[in-house]
């Protein structure tokens, strides 16, 4: 665990001088995400740039270097009965907090327990001029000017090298249980939305293989009272189920078939595609396995009030993210020009030409 900021800056300066491109690499657990760019790149390794910089349990604030493994962070928080409320996916043991933010990854509780983007208070970033900049701070009210910290969520490293992140952490729920009941997919969508609209301690709603799973978390009295009135059987080892869903270890995710992610209105009818589905986030995040073209999937996602991306597998040489309106695409290009004018960071990873 060490601070390698100066070494990272020196590598960026050398790349600028030599007109080389850099592929930012942390733990490598999310290397499958984004486009496979054909632009030659040198690796900029952040796995050694790790460690907890500051942790204030009473203030619920944690500051860590970007290469810090999630397992290390979660172990430190567990000692104080605290957690990362956004349940970051662990696609491997090497998953880091920097990659989690860059890829904007949050777990099953996303609609109820916030996203990684929501919990970012501030960060430090090496831009395309090799300058080490600070944005935000360690309090929620530090939001003067543009919220550059949260802008990094989902940028896939195209705007710079995240070196340090300050996050809001939360107490662990006092009690949790999961109810499961059989239900057709077409009935599950309105049912999940009905339950989500009730003032109950719901923190997870997922449908898979004809079964609806509802997770309740919070004060024991509230959880048990809700479970008493809601239908469904309490399942054993529920924590493992939600962890396997979060980390994509369920059988649904096995195999080589392309995995598509729909981010849509939770109340929208399911897109008319034959094949296996998994509904998460109370219907707002839907996973589909099957061969398809992005151009054919985009109208289906738009009709459901959202967007679609080719999350894993398939042909990744073309676009894998939902195409943006011209105005938004122009804004993204101007941001790229402002942060990385020579385009040295992760070229083409998010969109071609970006």
Residue frames as qw, qx, qy, qz and C-alpha x, y, z in Angstrom:
[[0.000, 0.890, 0.457, 0.000, 0.00, 0.00, 0.00],
 [0.442, -0.314, 0.071, 0.837, 1.58, 3.24, -1.11],
 [0.276, 0.856, 0.166, -0.405, 1.06, 6.63, -2.65],
 [0.609, 0.026, 0.522, 0.597, 2.30, 6.43, -6.25],
 [0.283, 0.883, 0.292, -0.233, 0.86, 9.75, -7.41],
 [0.042, -0.806, 0.392, 0.441, 4.19, 11.24, -8.49],
 [0.368, -0.159, 0.843, 0.360, 5.10, 8.08, -10.40],
 [0.415, 0.587, 0.694, 0.031, 1.72, 8.13, -12.17],
 [0.175, 0.925, 0.051, -0.335, 2.13, 11.80, -13.07],
 [0.204, -0.598, 0.622, 0.464, 5.58, 11.09, -14.49],
 [0.423, 0.157, 0.851, 0.268, 4.13, 8.34, -16.68],
 [0.341, 0.807, 0.471, -0.108, 1.44, 10.69, -17.98],
 [0.005, 0.872, -0.241, -0.425, 4.04, 13.38, -18.74],
 [0.321, -0.332, 0.778, 0.427, 6.17, 10.86, -20.63],
 [0.432, 0.451, 0.771, 0.129, 3.14, 9.70, -22.63],
 [0.229, 0.913, 0.202, -0.270, 2.34, 13.31, -23.54],
 [0.127, -0.745, 0.477, 0.448, 5.91, 13.94, -24.63],
 [0.250, -0.194, 0.877, 0.363, 6.10, 10.76, -26.71],
 [0.557, 0.162, -0.251, -0.775, 2.54, 11.06, -28.07],
 [0.239, -0.017, -0.971, -0.017, 1.57, 7.67, -26.61],
 [0.625, -0.401, -0.234, -0.628, -1.87, 6.52, -25.45],
 [0.038, -0.255, 0.831, -0.492, -2.53, 5.03, -22.01],
 [0.650, -0.334, -0.581, -0.357, -4.92, 2.29, -20.93],
 [0.306, -0.509, 0.500, -0.631, -5.74, 2.76, -17.24],
 [0.716, -0.078, -0.690, -0.071, -5.65, -0.58, -15.39],
 [0.473, -0.578, 0.398, -0.534, -6.66, -1.19, -11.77],
 [0.588, -0.239, 0.747, -0.198, -7.53, -4.69, -10.62],
 [0.159, 0.214, -0.805, -0.529, -8.60, -5.77, -14.10],
 [0.283, 0.254, 0.878, -0.290, -11.93, -7.16, -12.87],
 [0.447, 0.702, 0.393, -0.391, -13.92, -5.01, -15.30],
 [0.183, -0.401, 0.587, 0.680, -11.62, -5.21, -18.31],
 [0.265, 0.343, 0.852, 0.294, -14.51, -6.74, -20.27],
 [0.143, 0.803, 0.468, -0.339, -16.53, -3.51, -20.09],
 [0.112, 0.788, -0.176, -0.580, -16.61, -0.91, -22.85],
 [0.758, 0.623, -0.129, -0.141, -15.36, -1.13, -26.42],
 [0.811, -0.206, 0.319, 0.445, -12.30, -3.02, -27.59],
 [0.231, 0.919, -0.145, -0.285, -10.42, -0.13, -29.15],
 [0.893, 0.291, 0.081, 0.333, -7.85, -0.85, -31.87],
 [0.128, 0.911, -0.257, 0.294, -5.71, 2.12, -30.74],
 [0.740, 0.082, -0.507, 0.434, -2.33, 0.88, -29.38],
 [0.388, -0.829, 0.083, -0.395, -1.98, 1.77, -25.70],
 [0.375, 0.280, -0.733, 0.494, 0.56, 1.38, -22.91],
 [0.577, -0.570, -0.584, -0.014, -0.77, 0.22, -19.56],
 [0.053, -0.553, 0.354, -0.752, -0.95, 2.68, -16.67],
 [0.589, -0.252, -0.759, 0.114, -1.11, 0.44, -13.60],
 [0.301, -0.607, 0.168, -0.716, -2.92, 1.65, -10.48],
 [0.836, -0.323, -0.437, -0.074, -3.06, -1.57, -8.47],
 [0.628, -0.046, -0.430, 0.646, -0.02, -0.47, -6.43],
 [0.045, -0.311, 0.118, -0.942, -1.57, 2.91, -5.69],
 [0.589, -0.466, -0.609, -0.256, -3.69, 1.72, -2.78],
 [0.363, -0.124, -0.632, 0.673, -4.46, 2.19, 0.88],
 [0.227, -0.830, -0.507, -0.046, -6.89, 3.96, 3.17],
 [0.299, 0.475, -0.126, 0.818, -5.90, 7.63, 3.45],
 [0.177, -0.155, 0.445, -0.864, -8.42, 8.66, 6.11],
 [0.432, -0.387, -0.772, -0.261, -11.39, 7.02, 7.81],
 [0.173, -0.171, 0.424, -0.872, -13.68, 8.83, 10.24],
 [0.175, -0.318, -0.929, -0.068, -16.31, 6.31, 11.44],
 [0.001, -0.547, -0.556, 0.626, -18.13, 8.92, 13.52],
 [0.210, 0.527, -0.133, -0.813, -18.39, 11.23, 10.49],
 [0.763, 0.369, 0.524, -0.078, -19.23, 8.34, 8.12],
 [0.435, 0.852, -0.237, -0.169, -16.51, 9.46, 5.69],
 [0.837, -0.187, 0.403, 0.319, -13.81, 7.35, 4.05],
 [0.350, 0.846, -0.316, -0.250, -10.96, 8.51, 1.80],
 [0.832, -0.144, 0.494, 0.207, -9.02, 5.88, -0.16],
 [0.011, -0.503, 0.605, 0.617, -6.60, 5.63, -3.06],
 [0.702, 0.323, -0.191, -0.605, -8.17, 4.43, -6.29],
 [0.555, 0.307, -0.765, -0.113, -6.30, 1.12, -6.48],
 [0.308, -0.247, 0.750, -0.531, -7.53, -0.05, -3.07],
 [0.254, -0.144, -0.921, -0.260, -9.30, -3.44, -3.31],
 [0.549, -0.444, -0.208, -0.677, -12.96, -3.45, -2.34],
 [0.805, -0.300, -0.507, 0.070, -12.39, -6.39, 0.01],
 [0.470, 0.012, -0.410, 0.781, -9.87, -4.32, 2.01],
 [0.194, -0.300, 0.017, -0.934, -12.26, -1.40, 2.27],
 [0.704, -0.371, -0.359, -0.487, -15.19, -3.56, 3.32],
 [0.732, -0.187, -0.555, 0.348, -13.10, -5.34, 5.95],
 [0.241, 0.093, -0.329, 0.908, -12.09, -2.01, 7.49],
 [0.409, -0.306, -0.118, -0.851, -15.69, -0.78, 7.51],
 [0.746, -0.297, -0.564, -0.195, -16.98, -4.04, 9.02],
 [0.487, -0.049, -0.596, 0.637, -14.83, -3.44, 12.10],
 [0.090, 0.088, 0.300, -0.946, -17.08, -0.45, 12.83],
 [0.311, 0.469, 0.805, -0.188, -20.30, -2.14, 11.69],
 [0.303, 0.694, -0.035, -0.652, -20.40, 0.07, 8.60],
 [0.654, 0.240, 0.659, 0.284, -20.58, -0.62, 4.86],
 [0.034, 0.168, -0.441, -0.881, -20.58, 0.75, 1.34],
 [0.520, 0.335, 0.529, -0.581, -24.34, 1.10, 0.94],
 [0.582, 0.541, -0.262, -0.548, -24.17, 0.85, -2.86],
 [0.869, -0.062, 0.489, -0.040, -23.00, -2.80, -2.66],
 [0.285, 0.704, -0.510, -0.404, -20.23, -2.60, -5.29],
 [0.973, 0.192, -0.054, -0.116, -19.97, -5.72, -7.47],
 [0.397, -0.606, 0.665, 0.183, -16.90, -7.90, -7.01],
 [0.836, 0.453, -0.190, -0.244, -16.35, -9.42, -10.42],
 [0.803, 0.185, -0.465, 0.324, -13.09, -10.80, -8.98],
 [0.665, -0.568, -0.271, 0.403, -11.03, -10.60, -5.81],
 [0.493, -0.045, 0.082, 0.865, -8.96, -7.82, -7.40],
 [0.041, 0.792, 0.461, 0.398, -11.89, -5.39, -7.86],
 [0.365, -0.090, -0.263, 0.888, -10.95, -1.85, -6.80],
 [0.054, 0.723, 0.472, -0.501, -12.84, 1.24, -5.71],
 [0.018, 0.504, -0.318, -0.803, -11.45, 3.30, -8.60],
 [0.062, -0.037, -0.849, -0.524, -12.76, 0.87, -11.20],
 [0.009, 0.545, 0.813, -0.204, -16.10, 0.72, -9.41],
 [0.086, 0.722, 0.195, -0.658, -16.53, 4.48, -9.77],
 [0.026, 0.394, -0.557, -0.731, -15.13, 4.66, -13.31],
 [0.139, -0.136, -0.892, -0.407, -17.58, 1.96, -14.43],
 [0.458, -0.189, 0.090, -0.864, -20.43, 3.30, -12.23],
 [0.545, -0.090, -0.824, -0.126, -21.18, -0.08, -10.70],
 [0.403, -0.278, 0.475, -0.731, -23.74, -0.51, -7.93],
 [0.015, 0.000, -0.998, 0.062, -25.45, -3.59, -6.51],
 [0.158, -0.457, -0.841, -0.242, -29.02, -4.87, -6.00],
 [0.193, -0.670, -0.547, 0.463, -29.98, -2.16, -3.51],
 [0.301, 0.133, 0.248, 0.911, -29.37, 0.67, -5.98],
 [0.167, -0.614, -0.423, -0.645, -32.93, 2.16, -5.99],
 [0.598, -0.729, -0.309, -0.127, -33.09, 2.18, -2.18],
 [0.709, -0.589, 0.026, 0.388, -29.53, 2.47, -0.84],
 [0.069, 0.899, -0.243, -0.359, -27.98, 4.86, -3.39],
 [0.859, 0.463, -0.050, 0.213, -25.42, 4.40, -6.15],
 [0.707, -0.182, -0.025, 0.683, -21.66, 4.81, -6.05],
 [0.229, 0.504, 0.201, 0.808, -22.16, 8.13, -7.83],
 [0.403, -0.788, -0.264, -0.384, -24.49, 9.33, -5.05],
 [0.764, -0.608, -0.098, 0.192, -21.98, 8.52, -2.32],
 [0.656, 0.218, -0.020, 0.722, -18.95, 10.25, -3.83],
 [0.254, -0.882, -0.216, 0.334, -18.01, 13.38, -1.87],
 [0.126, 0.908, -0.325, -0.234, -14.84, 14.30, -3.73],
 [0.939, 0.079, 0.188, 0.277, -11.84, 12.95, -5.57],
 [0.165, -0.742, 0.426, 0.491, -8.38, 13.70, -6.93],
 [0.809, 0.499, 0.308, 0.038, -7.62, 13.24, -10.61],
 [0.370, -0.397, 0.470, 0.696, -4.63, 13.41, -12.96],
 [0.573, 0.703, 0.211, -0.364, -5.84, 15.14, -16.11],
 [0.824, 0.453, 0.204, 0.272, -4.45, 15.14, -19.64],
 [0.226, 0.877, -0.269, 0.327, -1.95, 17.85, -18.74],
 [0.682, 0.022, -0.597, 0.422, -0.49, 15.61, -15.99],
 [0.167, -0.457, 0.308, -0.818, -1.91, 18.00, -13.38],
 [0.314, -0.265, -0.877, 0.249, -3.10, 16.52, -10.09],
 [0.267, -0.372, -0.105, -0.883, -6.43, 18.20, -9.38],
 [0.006, -0.216, -0.847, 0.486, -8.83, 18.06, -6.46],
 [0.355, -0.311, -0.411, -0.780, -12.61, 18.20, -6.86],
 [0.691, -0.530, -0.398, -0.289, -15.26, 18.24, -4.15],
 [0.098, -0.595, 0.585, -0.542, -14.29, 17.49, -0.56],
 [0.253, -0.028, -0.937, 0.241, -15.36, 15.39, 2.40],
 [0.245, 0.348, 0.594, -0.683, -18.79, 16.85, 3.09],
 [0.365, 0.534, 0.746, 0.161, -22.03, 16.65, 1.11],
 [0.129, 0.919, 0.260, -0.268, -22.41, 20.47, 0.87],
 [0.278, -0.578, 0.437, 0.631, -19.11, 20.96, -0.95],
 [0.565, 0.443, 0.656, 0.233, -20.72, 21.29, -4.39],
 [0.106, 0.812, -0.048, -0.572, -19.67, 24.73, -5.61],
 [0.184, 0.544, -0.613, -0.542, -19.29, 24.85, -9.39],
 [0.757, 0.203, -0.487, -0.385, -19.52, 21.76, -11.59],
 [0.806, -0.372, 0.408, -0.214, -19.83, 18.40, -9.84],
 [0.459, 0.599, -0.639, -0.150, -16.75, 16.93, -11.49],
 [0.293, -0.313, 0.868, -0.251, -16.43, 14.17, -8.89],
 [0.665, 0.255, 0.625, -0.320, -19.66, 12.50, -9.92],
 [0.570, 0.674, -0.246, -0.399, -18.92, 13.18, -13.58],
 [0.061, 0.501, -0.857, -0.100, -16.32, 10.41, -13.38],
 [0.587, 0.060, 0.747, -0.306, -19.02, 7.80, -12.70],
 [0.741, 0.473, 0.474, -0.058, -19.33, 5.79, -15.90],
 [0.281, 0.871, -0.289, -0.281, -16.66, 7.72, -17.81],
 [0.978, 0.112, 0.070, 0.164, -14.56, 4.52, -18.02],
 [0.649, -0.449, 0.187, 0.585, -11.39, 6.46, -17.35],
 [0.526, 0.564, 0.358, 0.527, -11.68, 8.61, -20.47],
 [0.041, -0.949, -0.084, -0.300, -11.47, 11.89, -18.54],
 [0.020, 0.755, -0.533, 0.381, -8.39, 11.20, -16.45],
 [0.585, 0.055, -0.767, 0.259, -6.74, 9.01, -13.84],
 [0.604, -0.698, -0.076, -0.378, -8.69, 8.87, -10.58],
 [0.426, 0.381, -0.675, 0.466, -6.12, 8.73, -7.76],
 [0.073, -0.074, -0.735, 0.670, -8.16, 9.27, -4.60],
 [0.375, -0.467, -0.561, -0.571, -11.85, 9.08, -3.66],
 [0.136, -0.051, 0.621, -0.770, -13.79, 10.34, -0.64],
 [0.411, -0.291, -0.752, -0.425, -17.01, 8.47, 0.03],
 [0.539, -0.340, 0.305, -0.708, -19.92, 8.58, 2.41],
 [0.315, 0.017, -0.948, 0.031, -20.31, 5.25, 4.22],
 [0.618, -0.381, -0.127, -0.676, -23.34, 3.94, 6.11],
 [0.463, -0.303, 0.737, -0.389, -24.15, 1.76, 9.15],
 [0.186, 0.001, -0.946, -0.265, -24.89, -1.88, 8.37],
 [0.618, -0.341, -0.283, -0.649, -28.59, -2.80, 8.60],
 [0.429, -0.385, 0.654, -0.490, -29.55, -4.25, 11.96],
 [0.603, 0.098, 0.776, -0.155, -31.52, -7.11, 10.39],
 [0.394, 0.402, -0.490, -0.666, -32.23, -8.53, 6.94],
 [0.552, 0.104, 0.824, -0.069, -34.29, -11.31, 5.42],
 [0.223, 0.236, -0.582, -0.746, -35.53, -12.30, 1.96],
 [0.657, 0.275, 0.547, -0.439, -38.97, -13.49, 0.87],
 [0.062, 0.223, -0.775, -0.588, -39.40, -15.62, -2.25],
 [0.612, 0.344, 0.571, -0.426, -42.55, -16.67, -4.09],
 [0.414, 0.190, 0.728, 0.512, -43.36, -18.08, -7.55],
 [0.273, 0.757, 0.246, -0.539, -44.62, -15.51, -10.03],
 [0.663, 0.524, 0.373, 0.383, -44.70, -15.05, -13.84],
 [0.429, -0.056, 0.067, 0.899, -42.45, -12.29, -15.15],
 [0.046, -0.504, -0.396, -0.766, -45.37, -10.24, -16.51],
 [0.526, -0.744, -0.382, -0.154, -46.92, -10.17, -13.02],
 [0.691, -0.326, -0.231, 0.602, -43.63, -9.49, -11.25],
 [0.299, 0.303, 0.080, 0.901, -43.13, -6.03, -12.76],
 [0.330, -0.637, -0.180, -0.673, -46.33, -4.41, -11.39],
 [0.783, -0.523, -0.332, 0.059, -46.00, -6.39, -8.15],
 [0.649, -0.093, -0.187, 0.732, -42.44, -5.10, -7.49],
 [0.089, 0.402, 0.080, 0.908, -43.52, -1.55, -8.24],
 [0.557, -0.647, -0.318, -0.412, -46.47, -1.84, -5.88],
 [0.791, -0.441, -0.271, 0.326, -44.22, -3.07, -3.08],
 [0.515, 0.117, -0.064, 0.847, -41.61, -0.38, -3.81],
 [0.117, -0.561, -0.181, -0.799, -44.29, 2.29, -3.35],
 [0.674, -0.640, -0.349, -0.119, -45.09, 1.17, 0.18],
 [0.101, -0.815, 0.417, -0.390, -43.31, 2.67, 3.22],
 [0.959, -0.273, 0.082, -0.002, -41.56, -0.59, 4.05],
 [0.351, -0.733, 0.522, 0.260, -37.85, -1.52, 4.48],
 [0.888, 0.399, 0.211, 0.082, -37.45, -2.92, 0.96],
 [0.186, -0.785, 0.461, 0.370, -33.81, -3.01, -0.21],
 [0.078, -0.286, 0.850, 0.436, -33.88, -5.53, -3.06],
 [0.722, 0.372, 0.372, -0.450, -36.40, -6.76, -5.65],
 [0.064, 0.440, -0.781, -0.438, -35.40, -9.32, -8.25],
 [0.874, 0.214, 0.229, -0.370, -37.17, -11.78, -10.56],
 [0.153, 0.520, -0.804, -0.243, -35.43, -14.87, -11.97],
 [0.244, 0.050, -0.957, -0.147, -36.60, -18.23, -13.33],
 [0.491, -0.466, -0.609, -0.414, -40.20, -17.74, -12.25],
 [0.565, -0.511, -0.511, 0.399, -39.29, -16.68, -8.71],
 [0.004, 0.846, 0.019, 0.533, -39.66, -13.24, -7.15],
 [0.643, -0.207, -0.442, 0.589, -37.18, -12.26, -4.44],
 [0.141, -0.872, -0.075, -0.463, -37.83, -9.35, -2.07],
 [0.589, -0.005, -0.500, 0.635, -35.16, -8.31, 0.45],
 [0.356, -0.875, -0.189, -0.270, -36.07, -6.45, 3.62],
 [0.631, 0.058, -0.368, 0.680, -33.38, -4.67, 5.66],
 [0.130, -0.651, 0.074, -0.744, -33.42, -2.31, 8.61],
 [0.365, -0.359, 0.585, -0.629, -34.67, -2.36, 12.18],
 [0.029, -0.021, -0.999, 0.009, -35.63, -5.91, 13.23],
 [0.305, 0.424, 0.646, -0.557, -39.13, -4.85, 14.27],
 [0.452, 0.576, -0.115, -0.671, -39.86, -3.23, 10.90],
 [0.263, 0.342, -0.831, -0.351, -38.40, -6.11, 8.91],
 [0.032, 0.113, 0.981, -0.153, -40.28, -8.81, 10.81],
 [0.370, 0.483, 0.471, -0.638, -43.55, -6.88, 10.78],
 [0.452, 0.527, -0.354, -0.626, -43.34, -6.45, 7.00],
 [0.200, 0.219, -0.936, -0.189, -42.43, -10.09, 6.45],
 [0.232, 0.232, 0.850, -0.412, -45.47, -11.09, 8.52],
 [0.463, 0.590, 0.312, -0.583, -47.84, -9.18, 6.21],
 [0.414, 0.587, -0.488, -0.496, -46.18, -9.81, 2.84],
 [0.980, 0.094, 0.097, -0.147, -46.54, -13.17, 1.06],
 [0.567, 0.623, -0.521, 0.134, -43.57, -15.39, 0.43],
 [0.916, -0.332, -0.154, 0.166, -41.28, -17.83, 2.21],
 [0.226, -0.885, 0.402, 0.065, -38.17, -16.73, 4.06],
 [0.881, 0.369, -0.269, 0.127, -35.14, -18.29, 2.35],
 [0.757, -0.545, 0.151, 0.326, -31.98, -19.51, 3.99],
 [0.596, -0.199, 0.343, 0.698, -28.58, -18.13, 3.02],
 [0.339, 0.877, 0.339, 0.007, -30.19, -15.08, 1.39],
 [0.192, -0.859, 0.278, 0.385, -26.99, -13.09, 1.77],
 [0.474, -0.203, 0.717, 0.469, -25.24, -15.48, -0.60],
 [0.453, 0.610, 0.624, 0.184, -28.01, -15.14, -3.19],
 [0.129, 0.978, 0.114, -0.117, -27.75, -11.35, -3.27],
 [0.335, -0.692, 0.493, 0.408, -23.95, -11.50, -3.35],
 [0.522, 0.071, 0.751, 0.398, -24.08, -13.94, -6.28],
 [0.346, 0.817, 0.454, 0.083, -26.54, -11.65, -8.06],
 [0.107, -0.948, 0.130, 0.271, -24.32, -8.64, -7.39],
 [0.309, -0.595, 0.642, 0.372, -21.16, -10.39, -8.60],
 [0.704, 0.444, -0.307, -0.462, -22.88, -12.15, -11.53],
 [0.060, -0.333, 0.940, -0.050, -22.12, -15.65, -10.24],
 [0.702, 0.201, 0.487, -0.479, -25.66, -16.97, -10.70],
 [0.581, 0.133, 0.748, 0.293, -26.22, -19.63, -13.38],
 [0.412, 0.842, 0.322, -0.132, -28.03, -17.01, -15.46],
 [0.074, 0.920, -0.304, -0.234, -24.71, -15.23, -16.07],
 [0.582, -0.328, 0.688, 0.284, -22.74, -18.37, -17.01],
 [0.684, 0.448, 0.534, 0.217, -21.86, -19.13, -20.62],
 [0.388, -0.128, 0.332, 0.850, -20.74, -17.16, -23.65],
 [0.158, 0.723, 0.596, 0.312, -24.05, -15.70, -24.86],
 [0.163, 0.394, -0.047, 0.904, -23.92, -11.88, -25.07],
 [0.261, -0.567, -0.648, 0.435, -25.23, -10.15, -21.94],
 [0.053, 0.548, 0.265, 0.791, -27.35, -7.03, -22.52],
 [0.195, -0.376, -0.584, 0.693, -28.19, -4.52, -19.83],
 [0.068, -0.659, -0.468, -0.584, -31.45, -2.56, -20.11],
 [0.159, -0.262, -0.470, 0.828, -31.80, 0.49, -17.84],
 [0.160, -0.418, -0.594, -0.668, -35.47, 1.38, -18.24],
 [0.471, -0.373, 0.136, -0.788, -38.56, 2.64, -16.47],
 [0.141, -0.125, 0.933, -0.306, -39.39, 0.10, -13.73],
 [0.562, 0.326, 0.520, -0.555, -43.05, 0.10, -14.74],
 [0.453, 0.486, -0.460, -0.589, -42.47, -0.49, -18.47],
 [0.966, 0.108, 0.151, -0.178, -43.57, -3.79, -20.04],
 [0.624, -0.398, 0.555, 0.379, -40.65, -6.06, -20.80],
 [0.279, 0.563, -0.505, -0.592, -39.11, -5.68, -24.29],
 [0.916, 0.202, 0.152, -0.311, -40.47, -8.36, -26.66],
 [0.322, 0.606, -0.726, -0.054, -37.37, -10.57, -26.89],
 [0.965, -0.147, -0.167, -0.138, -37.36, -14.34, -26.62],
 [0.601, 0.356, -0.551, 0.457, -34.69, -15.74, -24.35],
 [0.589, -0.436, -0.549, 0.401, -33.61, -15.70, -20.71],
 [0.052, -0.763, -0.002, -0.644, -34.27, -12.59, -18.61],
 [0.504, -0.358, -0.564, 0.548, -33.34, -11.42, -15.12],
 [0.094, -0.815, -0.210, -0.533, -35.09, -8.40, -13.61],
 [0.543, -0.248, -0.442, 0.670, -33.34, -6.41, -10.88],
 [0.085, -0.046, -0.141, 0.985, -33.73, -3.04, -9.15],
 [0.350, 0.453, 0.576, -0.583, -37.48, -3.56, -8.97],
 [0.608, 0.610, 0.501, 0.091, -37.62, -3.73, -12.77],
 [0.124, 0.947, -0.131, -0.267, -35.36, -0.74, -13.52],
 [0.011, 0.612, -0.750, -0.253, -32.38, -2.91, -14.48],
 [0.914, 0.179, 0.257, -0.256, -33.07, -5.87, -16.77],
 [0.209, -0.510, 0.770, 0.322, -30.56, -8.39, -18.08],
 [0.860, 0.395, 0.082, -0.313, -31.06, -10.30, -21.33],
 [0.454, -0.387, 0.729, 0.335, -28.94, -13.11, -22.78],
 [0.711, 0.488, 0.505, 0.029, -28.91, -13.55, -26.55],
 [0.436, 0.019, 0.429, 0.791, -27.45, -12.61, -29.92],
 [0.192, 0.878, 0.432, -0.079, -28.67, -9.25, -31.17],
 [0.449, 0.397, 0.091, 0.795, -27.56, -6.00, -32.79],
 [0.183, -0.353, -0.381, 0.835, -27.32, -2.79, -30.80],
 [0.173, 0.015, -0.301, -0.938, -29.22, -0.95, -33.53],
 [0.483, -0.335, -0.699, -0.408, -32.15, -3.34, -33.04],
 [0.471, -0.408, -0.673, 0.400, -32.04, -3.17, -29.25],
 [0.141, -0.051, -0.178, 0.973, -31.96, 0.62, -28.93],
 [0.388, -0.280, -0.322, -0.817, -35.57, 1.21, -30.11],
 [0.649, -0.393, -0.649, -0.063, -36.79, -1.44, -27.67],
 [0.456, -0.268, -0.467, 0.708, -35.00, 0.28, -24.80],
 [0.036, -0.081, -0.044, -0.995, -36.25, 3.70, -25.86],
 [0.508, -0.371, -0.525, -0.574, -39.84, 2.38, -25.96],
 [0.676, -0.455, -0.550, 0.183, -39.35, 1.22, -22.37],
 [0.229, -0.960, -0.043, -0.157, -38.15, 4.67, -21.36],
 [0.600, -0.690, 0.332, 0.231, -34.43, 3.97, -21.12],
 [0.332, 0.734, -0.564, -0.183, -31.22, 2.76, -22.70],
 [0.993, -0.046, 0.107, 0.019, -29.41, -0.48, -23.46],
 [0.073, 0.783, -0.611, -0.089, -25.77, -1.53, -23.59],
 [0.897, 0.162, -0.411, 0.033, -23.86, -4.67, -24.53],
 [0.531, -0.782, 0.279, -0.167, -22.49, -5.33, -21.07],
 [0.471, -0.479, 0.731, 0.120, -20.45, -8.48, -21.65],
 [0.586, 0.118, 0.766, 0.238, -19.47, -10.66, -24.61],
 [0.520, 0.773, 0.358, -0.066, -20.55, -10.22, -28.20],
 [0.601, 0.469, 0.131, 0.634, -18.84, -8.06, -30.81],
 [0.370, -0.810, -0.193, 0.413, -17.08, -5.28, -28.90],
 [0.486, -0.001, 0.305, 0.819, -15.23, -3.73, -31.83],
 [0.022, -0.584, -0.411, -0.700, -18.22, -1.53, -32.63],
 [0.279, -0.443, 0.246, -0.816, -20.32, 0.60, -30.29],
 [0.387, -0.216, -0.880, 0.169, -21.52, -1.13, -27.14],
 [0.005, -0.373, -0.509, 0.776, -23.20, 1.83, -25.39],
 [0.275, 0.754, 0.595, -0.040, -26.57, 3.27, -26.35],
 [0.383, 0.346, 0.222, 0.827, -26.02, 6.05, -28.87],
 [0.143, -0.554, -0.413, 0.708, -26.50, 9.52, -27.42],
 [0.315, 0.889, 0.333, -0.015, -28.40, 12.47, -28.90],
 [0.589, 0.548, -0.008, 0.594, -26.18, 14.83, -30.88],
 [0.174, -0.858, 0.129, -0.466, -26.31, 17.56, -28.22],
 [0.786, -0.573, 0.226, -0.049, -25.20, 15.17, -25.47],
 [0.893, 0.146, 0.120, 0.409, -22.51, 13.65, -27.66],
 [0.346, 0.744, -0.067, 0.568, -21.19, 17.15, -28.35],
 [0.460, -0.804, 0.207, -0.315, -21.08, 17.85, -24.61],
 [0.926, -0.283, 0.193, 0.162, -19.13, 14.63, -24.02],
 [0.738, 0.425, 0.050, 0.522, -16.62, 15.61, -26.69],
 [0.043, 0.836, -0.141, 0.528, -16.14, 19.05, -25.12],
 [0.710, -0.653, 0.223, -0.139, -15.57, 17.48, -21.71],
 [0.928, 0.017, 0.147, 0.342, -13.02, 15.12, -23.21],
 [0.486, 0.660, -0.022, 0.573, -11.27, 18.08, -24.84],
 [0.269, -0.849, 0.170, -0.421, -11.22, 19.98, -21.53],
 [0.777, -0.540, 0.317, -0.069, -9.89, 17.12, -19.40],
 [0.718, -0.184, 0.572, 0.350, -7.78, 15.24, -21.94],
 [0.384, 0.776, -0.103, -0.490, -7.05, 17.45, -24.96],
 [0.178, 0.529, -0.765, -0.322, -4.55, 15.05, -26.55],
 [0.886, 0.033, -0.147, -0.438, -6.86, 12.07, -26.03],
 [0.272, 0.469, -0.827, 0.146, -4.31, 9.89, -24.24],
 [0.349, -0.143, 0.779, -0.501, -6.62, 8.19, -21.69],
 [0.457, 0.242, 0.841, -0.157, -8.53, 5.03, -22.71],
 [0.266, 0.328, -0.355, -0.834, -9.15, 6.16, -26.31],
 [0.534, 0.039, -0.627, -0.566, -12.34, 4.70, -27.78],
 [0.094, -0.040, -0.939, 0.328, -13.21, 2.76, -24.63],
 [0.295, 0.390, 0.564, -0.665, -16.53, 4.49, -24.04],
 [0.635, 0.689, 0.275, -0.215, -17.44, 5.51, -27.61],
 [0.702, 0.230, 0.298, 0.605, -15.46, 5.47, -30.82],
 [0.269, 0.651, 0.139, 0.696, -13.85, 8.84, -31.44],
 [0.429, -0.843, -0.016, -0.323, -13.92, 9.76, -27.77]]
